[in-house]
Every structure is written in C-alpha cells, then in structure tokens.
Amino acid sequence: MAYFVTGATGFIGRFLVGNLLKRKGTVYVLVRKGSLGKLQDIGARMGWDMKRVVPVTGDLGKAKLGVSAAQLKMLKGKIRHFFHLAAVYDMTADAESQKTANIDGTRHALDLATAIQAGCFHHASSIAAAGLYPGVFREDMFEEAEGLKDPYLKTKHESEGLVRRQNAVPYRIYRPSMVVGHSKTGEIDKIDGPYYLFTLIKKIRQTLPQWMPTLGIEGGRINVVPVDFVADAMDHIAHKRGLDGHCFHLVDPEPMRFGELMNTFARAAHAPEMTMRLDARMFAFIPAPMRMAVGSLPPVKRLTNMVLRDLKIPQSVLSFITYPTRFDSREAERALKGSKIAVPALDSYAWRLWDYWERHLDPDLFIDRSLRGKVEGKVVLITGGSSGIGKAAAIKIAEAGAKVVIAARGEEELEATRREITEAGHLCFAYRSDLADLESCDRLIEQIEKEHGGIDILVNNAGRSIRRSIELSFDRFHDFERTMQLNYFGALRLIMQSLPGMIAKRSGHIINISSIGVLASSPRFSAYVASKSALDAFSHCAQGELSGKGINFTTINMPLVKTPMIAPTKMYESVPTLTPEEAADLIVKAIIDKPRRIATRLGVFAGVAHALFPKAYEVVVSTAFELFPDSAAAKGMAGRSEAAQPTNEQIAFASLMRGVHW
C-alpha cells in the first residue's frame, strides 16, 4: 500500500506520516525543492524510516501540484490513500495567500489525485468551514454555513466545497477544531488559536499574586484538540471501510467556554484565575452601528491597536471570543469506537502546552534581553550615582558598554565611584551637582550635552526621604519644601532640560526611582510620598504626550533598600530589605523592557486594595502607624537611645508587608 501526503512537513502532517509509517507501504510526500533539507531534518527528529519516505518535488500553487510527467507516470495506480493537508492554517495571513494555498492548492491536489488514479482523497478541512453558524453544526451540514466574510473561514469553506463537488475520486473530509500541541509533550510549531492568549496570562501572572481574584470575560465555547488526537483519528478513520463520502468532526464533544479555557491555562501558568466573568454577549444590546462608530474613533482604535500589539493578539481573534457554533461529532465517534482514540481532557495536559510555549515560543524569548544590547555606546545619566542604588546601577550599566555619567553632591564619593568604574576598564564621567538647585541642574545638562552629545537614558535616582509623623511636622514646613525641591522639582528640571534633545533624536528613556510608599500610602512619609507621587503623575501625563515621539517613561516603585538613606532608622536593620545590587537589577529591567511601571506584587496589591477597599486598607495603615513609632530624631531627641531590637509584632508585620516603608 502506498500513500501520498501534502503538507507532510506541517504540524499535523509530520505526526500523520509517523502513524502511516507504522503500517506497511511507502509514503510519498510533496515537498518544494528548496525544502528537501527541512524534510530530512523533520524525518530525523520524528524518527521516520527515511527509506520508506519518498519526496516528490512540486508546488502547491501549480497545476497538478507541479509534479513532473515522469513522477506522474511513476505514481499512477500506486496511491491508495491521498492525504491533502497542505493549507494555510493562520487566521492572520492575507486573503490572497489564503486563496492560493487553500482554494487553488486543493484544486491542484484534486487534479493530481485524479491523474494518478488515487483510491481515496482525504481532505483536511476545518471547523472553520462552518463559518460562524449560530447553533449546532452537524457533520452532514455544509451549505448551511454562515458568516463567511473572514478570508480564513471563506477559503476553508470553499476548498471543502471543491472536494464535495468533484466526482472523480472518492473522498473523506476531516474537520479538526483548533489544534493545539501534543498532549504528551506539549510540542507545537507556531503560535495560533488559544496561544494568542498566553502573553496576556503571563502579564497577569507577573503583575498579580496567584491567589488574587480577577475580573474576566465569558464567551462562546472554544473547541480545542491536541495534534496527536487529530493525527491518530485521521489515520484510523482513513483505514476503515465503507466511510467514503462522509465528513468527520475531530472535536472535543464537551468544549469549554472562553472563560473556562482562560482559567485552565491560568492554572497551568500559576496565574490568577478569573473568578468573576462578564458574558461578552451582554454587549449585544448595543446596536451594531453604534459599536462600529465607537470602535472607529481614532483614540479608541489607537488604544485598541496598542493593547493588542502589546499582548501579541491579532485583531481577528477578538471575533472568536463569542464564537457561536457547537459541533456534533457522532460520525467521528462511531468511526473511532473501540480504537481507544479520544480527546483527552484539557486539564490533563494544559500544563504541558504552557510549559512548551514558555520554553520555546514565548515572543519574549526572541527579544534581545541583554543590557549591552540596549545601552552599548549610549549616554546614561544617573543622579545620586556616588553610592547606594545609583552606584550599583552605574557599575552594571558601565560594564554593559554604556558611557555612564554620574552626578551627586559629595565630591569624594563621586570621584571614588568614577575611579572604581574606570579602573575596571569602563567609561564613567562624574559631575558634582546639587540637584536641589535648579541652576545646578541646568549647568549639568548643558555640560553633558556639550561634552557627550546629549542624554539617551536619564535615571532620576537622587532623592531625600523624611520619616516623621504629621503631628511632629506642624512647625517643620521646610521638610516638605526641601523634599519637594529635590525629589520633584530637581528631577523635573533634569527631565525638561533633557527632553528637547531626546525629541530631536526621537529616542529617549526616562526612569524615575519612586517608592512603594506611593502605592502603599505609607504613614509618616507624607512629605516623601507626596514628592514622589508628583513625579509619578507628571510621568503619566508626559507619556501620553510623548509616546508618539519615541520617548519612554518608567516609574520604579522601589521597595525598602538598605542604603544610607534609611540608616538613621535603626528598626530597618531587622526588617526585610533589598540590597543596592538587587535594586539596581530593577533599573536594568527597566532599561531592557521599558515598562510603564515596575513594582512588587505586594505594591500593586496595596495600590489596588487602597483603590477598591479604602476603609479596610485604612485599618492596615493605621495599625502600622501605631505599631511603628516615630524615631527619637523625628521627635527632636537626637542622641536618645531607641529600642535595641524591634518587637515580634513589628517584625511579623514588616515581614508580611515586605519592602514597605513604615
């Protein structure tokens, strides 16, 4: 017995060929001349017996698949089963390429099957042939398909129609649902179908703790099956007698709704689940013309496109959230009865799909995530760069090949840091500057632009922190003034002076070191938190104005870091803190990824809790206020001894609220 397979190097095809090789006979496979090497590689990886795999060079877009007269003569009368799998299975492909592959390719495959007198033409169609039929679509239905405007749906329907209308070769049609990876290995060859949602799930996981409930969307039933089920089912059904002219739905008889599918993969990814889901169909009460009018507004279109681009989700995928069709599969179930071939529960292998995607296909894997790739040869200004976080960041960035410029008030520390970096063989320039003095800020930027040609990345790290309750600050208004002067006005002056050069180059990145206290509303830090909040608010406004000019802003809500700034508060010696090197890693992450915000999960949770449950969160911060008293220095009793060790209650609370300033 001999087989002919188109699309043998495709995802389903390679597993089907593997199954056919378990039977007797030769497998002839259509392959482009330039893809012979690819066929050999796939065969070796799949463990094929290449002595029984015979390549037939051709082209899907040519008459009779471009098979030569000599090859036609050699194949004539030999092929018992002709499997046509070659097609475009990508909803994002352009209409012309889908027509060429799906419609013209099927027509040419039928002509070849007729010319070589194939015994049966096995056509790999898709549930897409049903279009967007509202209801249950049976295996004996075809003309009833609806909603075929999308090129993918239309070409899959029309290609199946070609098979049904011809009378030259007996046929069998297989309609798989969305095909995902192998249920035993998780292997998949490209991102498609539900995989488009994985980037969204990953971002949720990175932002929120797993136990946090989230709001999601409920939609239609999304039918997915693993590739091994599809290949096994096609192989088995193809070799059963008396089934010519039949169509088989290779689908999950109990598909999940969109929200359940998302939660299944969220569990596999250890991400928060959507505990409350809004049915997307509830928006159907809005008239279609009104939805289209709102969706076509420039701000709405721009926002939608930006979000979808960030999440790597094609626009066409959104229409399938409310997918209206269910599929009857009794013909396929009867044909598979007794074979032990069945669709496994998605819960049982979803983790394998996620693991394979995360290791091999996650788009983030293909981004240059090296710091050197982002900063080599660029001018990076780091304020407060003579010690603590700034020094640690300056060392890391200089080691990556940047031209690092550090600025601070302390001349000795500044020079010592510059010397340490340059003696290690890296570029570092130091400028003494008092950033609380606006004229000093202006001179700093002017000097850098004159000597180094402008700034590519500005890290506003210099800052002043004051820990004192409001009741002890009634006569210390200057605390608020000087904190705002350095943390807000000084940083803002550097930004405003740097922006013209960045805008002219249409490239620039401003990183502001803020505080977790902005999210947690830390008591006793009203002056500090207010100054950092002002800078955060400016950055949010500026990003909206400047994103189209190539300028990025990143706010880092830094948790508690063991630096000279917190040294006066002895209690912090016994609570969890980051090292300056760990804090510098967050700056490195900001440079590489350019996110709008970097914050710990606890910081994000605190911000959300404060917004959603302000009274409940008030109890938390009020407890912290009572639990952690003002220091002796804050009370104006400098030199007085404080408690040598914090209490167990203080340690427990600080550990629970790790990294928050109290």
N, C-alpha and C positions, 0 to 999 in steps of 0.2 A: 504494500500500500504506500502511495506517495501523497505528500501534502504540498500545497503552495500557500505561502503566508506573505501578505503585505504588512508592513508595519512591524516586522519581527524584532527590530531594534527598539521599538517603542516600549512603554512601560508594561502594558498588558501583554503585548506580543512576546516579549522575552520570557515571561512566565508560561505562556501558552506553548511556545516552542519547546520549553523544558518538559512540559507534560507530554507533548507529541513524541518526543524522543524516548519516552518511557515505553512507547508502543513500537511495533515493528514498522520499518519503512524509512524512506528518505524524505527529508524536509527541504523543499526548495524555498528560498526566501528572496524577495525582491529587495534590491539594495542599489543605491546610487554608486557609481564607480568611485566617487570620492569618499564613500563611507565604508569601503571594504575593511579598512583598518579598524573602524569602530565596531563592525560586526565581529571581527576576531577578538577584540578586547572584551566585548559583552559575552561572547561564547566562552572565553576562558574564565571570566568571573562567574558565570552561571553554571559552569561545569558541563557544558554541552559536549556531545561527541561530534567534533567538527568534521569527522569523516562522513557523517550522515547529513550534514548541513551543507547544501549546495547553493551558493549565491547565484542569483540571476540578475544581471545588471539591467537597470531600467530607470524609468522616471514616471512618477505619479501623474504628471501633467501632460504626458504624451499619449497618443493613440496606442491602445493595447499595452499601456504602461511602458512604451518604448522598448519592448522586448524584441530582439532581433529575429529575423526569419529562421536562422539556424536554431535559435533557442526555442522558437515556437514548434519547430519540427521535432525537437528533442522532447518537449513536454507533452505533445499531443497524445491523448489517450492514456497518459500515465497518472494524472492527478485525480484522486478520488475525492479529496476534500480541499476546497479553495477557501481559505480564510482571508477576508478583507478587513484588516484592522487599521490600515494607514489612513489617517484623517487628522484634522486639527481639532484638538480637544481643549482649546483655550478660548474662553469667553472674551478675552481682551484682544484677540487677534483682529486685524482689519477685515472688512467684509470681502474684499477681493481675494485675499489669501484663503479665506474660509470657503469661498465658492470654488476656487481652483482645486483645493485638496478634497473637500467633502463631496461636491457635486461632480465636477469633472473627473476627479480621481475615481469615484465609484463607477461612473460611466465607462471609463477606460478599463477598470478592473473587470466589469461585466463583459466587455468586448473580448478581453483576453481569456476569461473563463469559457466563453462560447467558442473561441477559436481553438482552444486546446481540449475541448470536449470534457470539461471538468464534471465530476459526478455530482457535486453539490456546492453551491455558493453560500458560504457562511458569512453573513454581513453583521459586523459590529456597529450597531446603531447606538442609540442613547435614549434615555427617558426624555431628553430634550426634544425628541420628535413629537412629543405630545404638546409642546409649547407651554402655555400657561392655562391649561384646561382646568376649569373650576369644578372639581369633584373627583370621582374615582375613574381612572383611565384603565380600561381592560386591555389584555394582550391582543384581542381581536379588533381593537379600535385603531384607526389611523386617520381617516378623513375628518374625524371629529375634532382634531387638534385645533386649539385656539391660541391667540396671542403670539403669533409668529413673526413679530416685527423685528426682534433682535436677530442679527445675522447668524449667530450661532444656532439658535433654535430653528430658524428658517432653513439653513443649509442642511442640518441634520434631518429635518423632516423631508426635504426634497430628495436627498440622497437615498433615504429609505424608500421613497416613492418610486425611484428608478428601479430598485430591486423588485418591488412588488409588481410593477407593470410589465417587466420583461417575461417572456415565456420560453426562452432558450435553455436555461439552466435551472434545475430545481434549487430552491433556496431555503435557508433558515435565518431568522433575524433574532438578534440578541440586543436587548435594551438594558445595559447596565445603568445603575444610578450613579451618583458622584463617586468616583473611585478614589479611595484613599490608600495609604501604604499597606504593606504586608502585615497581616495580623500577628505573625510570629517574629518578624524582625523590625517592623516599622518602616521598612525601606520605601521611599517614594522618589521620583525623579525630578519633580518640579512642584512649585507652589501653585495650587489650584483649589477650587472649591472651598471647603471649610478651613484650609490652611491660610486663607487670606485673613482669618480672624485671629491667628496666633500672635501677631505682633501686638494687637490690642490687648489680648490676655496677658502678654508678657509685660506691657507697660503698666497694667493694673497691678500685677504682682510686684513690680518694682516700686510702686507708689504706696500701696496699702498692705497692712498685715493680712495674712491669710484668713484670720478669724473675723475680719470686719465685713459686715453685710453690705452689699451694694445694690444699686438700682439698675435694672436692665430692661431689655425688650423681649417680649414674647411674639413669636411669629408663626409662620406656617410650618409644616412638617418637612424637615430636611433629610432626604434619604441618602445615606452613605453606605458603601460596602467596601471591604478590603480587596485589593487586587488579586490575592490568592483565591478568594471565593469566585471571582469573575472568571479567572483562567481555568480553574477546576470545573466550574459549571459548564463553560463553553466546550471544553474537551469532552466531558461526559455526555452532554446532550447531543453533540455532533455525531457521536458514535452509536446513538440509539436509533433503531429502525422505525420507520413509519411516522416521522415527525416533519417531513418536508412541507414547506408552505406555512409553517407555524412561526409564531413570534413568542419570545420568552423574556419576561421581565426579570432581570437579575438584580433584585432589590431587597431591601430589608422589609419584611412584611409588617414590622412594627416600628416605623420610623419615629425619631424624636422630633419634638417641636424645637424651634430655633433656640429658645431659652434653655431647654434641657440639654441641647447639644453644646451650647456655650459652657454650661455648668460642668458637663462631663469633661471637657478639655481643661476647664479651670481647675478641677480636682486633680487632673493628671499633671498640671503645671504647678500645683501647690499655690494657686492664686485664689483670691476671694471669689466666692460664688455670688451670683445674682439672686438674692433671697426674695426680692420683690421685683416682679416683672410686669411692665405695661404692655398690653396687647397692641401691637402696631396697627391692627385693624381698626382700633378706636379712632384713628385719624381719618378714616374713610368718610366720616360725616362732613369733612371739609370739601367743598366742591373741587373737582379736579382742576378747572381753570384757575381757581384761586391758589391751589397748591403750586401749579406751574408758574403763576405770576410771581408768587413769593420766592420760589426757587430760582427764578431767572434774575432776581435783583442782584446787581453787581456785588454788594457786600456779602450777601448770602452765598452766591456762587463762589466767591473768593474764599470765604471761610470754609465752605464745604470741601472745596478742592484742596485747601491747605491741610485740613484734618485727614482727609482720605489719603493724601500724598504722604503725610507723616506716618499713617498707620499701614501704608502699603496696600490699601484696599481699592480695587478698581471700582469706578462709578457703577458699572453694570451689575456688580454683585449685590447692590442695595435692593434691586427689584426682587431678589430671591429670598429676602428676609420674610416676606409674606407669601411665599410660594404656595399656590392654591391646590396643587394636584397631589392625589394619592394614587398608588398603583396596585392593581390586582395582580397577583403572581401565581395563580393556581396552575397554569400550564407549566411554568418552570418547576413548581413544587412537585407536580405529578412526575415530570421527567426526571427529577432528582431523587425521587422516593427510593429508599433503600441504599443510596450511594454514600450516606453519611456526609454529604456535602451540604452545608447550611451556613447561613450568615451568623458569625459569632456576635455576641453582644458587644456593643461599642465600649462599654465599661471595662471589658476584659482586656482590651488591647489599646485603649486610648493613650495610655502612658507610653507605650512603645512608639506610637505616632509622634507624640510630643518630643520624646527623647531624641528620635531620629532627626526631626526638624531642627531642634535646638542645637544638635551637634553638627548637622550637615547643610541645612538650608536657610537658617535664620539670616535674613538680609544683613544684620549687623555683623555677621562673621566676615563679610566681604568688604567692610569699610576699613580704611587704614586707621587703626586704633592706636598706632604708635604716637607717642608725644612728639618724637622727632619729625614725623610726617606733617605735624601741624605747626611746629614752631621753628624749624630749622631756618636760619638766616633772617628771622623776623625780630623786630624790636619789641621787647616786653618790659613795660614799666611796672614795678612792684613797689608800692608805697609801704612803709613800715618794714622794709626789706632787710634791716640790720639784725633782726632777732626773731625768735618765735616762729610763727606761721610763715611770715614773709621770707625769712632766711631759708627755711626748709624748702619753700616753693622755689626760691631763686636758684638754689643748688640743683634741684631736679630739672628745672627748665633750662638752665645753662648746660647741664650735662646732655640735654637733647639737642644742642646745637643752636640755641637762640642767642641773640645779643641781649643780655639781661641788663636792665637799668634799675638800680635800687635807690630809693630815696628815704631819708629819715632825718631826725634832728641830731641824734648822737653821732658825732663825727668819728670818734674812736671805734665804736661798734661797727659803724658803716664801713670804715676802711678795713677793719679786720675781716668782715664778711667778703668784701671785694677781693682782698688778698687771698683768702681761702679758696675762692672760686677760680681766680686767675692762675694760682699756683697749681691747680689741678688741670690746667690746660684749657680752660673755657673762657668765654667772653663775659666780662662783667664790668659795668661802669657805675660809679657811685656819685651821688649828688646830695649834698647836705641841703635840706629844705624843711621849713616849718610849715606844714600843711594847714595849720590853723590861721596862717597869714595868707590872705588871698593874693597879695602881690608876690609872695614867695612861690605860690602855685604857678602864677603866670610866668615867672622867670624860669621855673623848672621846665615847663613845656616848651618855652621858647628856646632854651638851651638844647634840649633833646632834639627838637626839630632841626636846629641849626647844625648840630654835630652828628646826628644819626638819621636824618631824613624823615622824621615823624615816628609815630607810635602805631604798632599793629594791634597789640593787646595791652589793655590797661587793667591792672589788678588793684582795686581800691581796698587795701588791706589795713592801712594805718587807722587806728581808732582809739577812743578813750572810753572806758567804762566806769560808771559810778554806781556803787551799791549802797543805797540809802533810802529809807522809807520817806514818804511824802511828809509825814508829820515832823520829821527831823530836817526837812528841807525848806520850811517856810521862810527862813532868813538866808537861804543859800540859792537865790535865783541864778547866781552866776554859774552854778553847777550845770544848769540847763543850757545856759548860753554857751559856755565853753565846749560842752559835749556836742551841741548842735553845730558849733563853729567848725570843729574838726570832722566829726562823723558825717555831717551832711554838706555844709557849705564848702568845706575843703575838698571833699570828694567830688561834689558837683562842679566846682571850678575846674578841676582837672578834666572832667568829662567834657565840659563845654569848650575848653581850650583844645582838646584832642579831636573832637568830632569833625571840625572842618577838614582836617587832613584825611580822616577816615572816609568821609563822604566823597571827597575828591577821588580817592582810590576805589570807592565803592566796596570797601572791605574794612572790617574792624570788629573787635570784640572787647566789650567792657564787662569785667567781672567784679561785682560788688560783694565784699565779705560782710554779710549781715549776721543775724543772730537767730538762734532757735527761740530766743525770748520774744521775737516779733510774732511767732506763731503761737507760743505758749502763754503770752501776756504775763510774763514773769513779774511778780510783785517785787518792790524795792529797786527795780531797774527802770523806773518810768522815764528818767532822762535819757538813758542809753537806748531803750527800746523805741522811744519816740524819735530819736535821731536816726536810727536805722530804718524805722518804718517810713520816714520821709524819703530816704534814698530808695527804698523798695518801690514806693509809689511813683517817684519820678521815673524809675526804670521801666515800670509797666506802661506809663504814658509814652515815654520815648520810644519804646519798642514798636508801638503802634504807628508812630510817625516815620520811623527809620528802617523798618524791616525791609521795605522795598528798595532801600539804598545799600543793602549788603552789610548792615550793622547789626550785630547781635549783642544782647544784654543777658547776663546770667547773674542771678541772685543766689548766693550760697547762705542758707540759714544755718550757720555753723553752730554745732553743739559746743558744750564746755570743753575748752582746750587748755592743757597745762602749760601756760605761758606766764611771763612776768606780770601780765595784766591782772591775773586772778590771784597772784601770790599773797597780797595783803589779807585775803580771806582764808584764814587757816583751815576752816572747815572743809574747803575744797580739796585738801590733801587726802581726805578719806572717802571721797566720792568718785564714781567712775568719770574719767575724762579721756579725751583723745590726746595723743602726743602731737607735737607740731608736725612731725612727718606724716601722720595719718591725716591731719587737717590739710597738709599740702597735697595729698593724694586727691582730695576733693577738688582742689583747684586744677589739678591735672585732668581730672574727669570733666570739669567744666570746659577746659580748652579743647579737649578731644571731641566731646559730644555736643557742645554748645546748647545745652538745655536752657529753658527759661528760668528754672529753679532747681536747686539741689537741696534736699532736706532729708532728714532721717524719717523713718516711718512714724516714729513717735511724734516728731514735729508736725508732720502732716495730720496725724490723728488729732493732736491737740488743736490745730487750727480748725479742723472740721468740727470737732466737739464744741469748740467755742462758738462757732457759727450756728450749729444746729441746736445745741443744748446749753445756752448761755448760763442759765441758772444753775444747772448741775455742775458745769465747769467752774462756776464761781466758787462753789464749795471746795473744789480741789485747790484752786489758787489761794483761797482764804486759809485753808488748812496749812498750805506751805508757808504762808506769811506768818502764821502763829508758830509754826514748828521751827523756822529758821530765823532767829532774832537778828537785829542789826549788830554789826561788829562794834567793838569798843571805839575804833577810829571813827566810824559813822556817827557815834554818839558824842563825838568830841572828847573822848577819853583816850587819846593816843597814848600808848605805853602801858595801859592797863592790860593785865593778862586775861586771856579768854580761856574757855574750857579747852583742856588739852586734847580731848577726844570727843567727837560728836556722839550723841546718844544713839542707841539701837534704832529708835524710831526715825531719827534723821537719816541714818544710813539706809534703812529699809525704803524710806520714801524716795531718797535720791537714787537708789538702785532701780526702783520701779519707774521713775521718771528720768531715765538715764540721759545725761547730757544737758538737762535743762538747768538754767541759772536760777537759784533760789536765794 
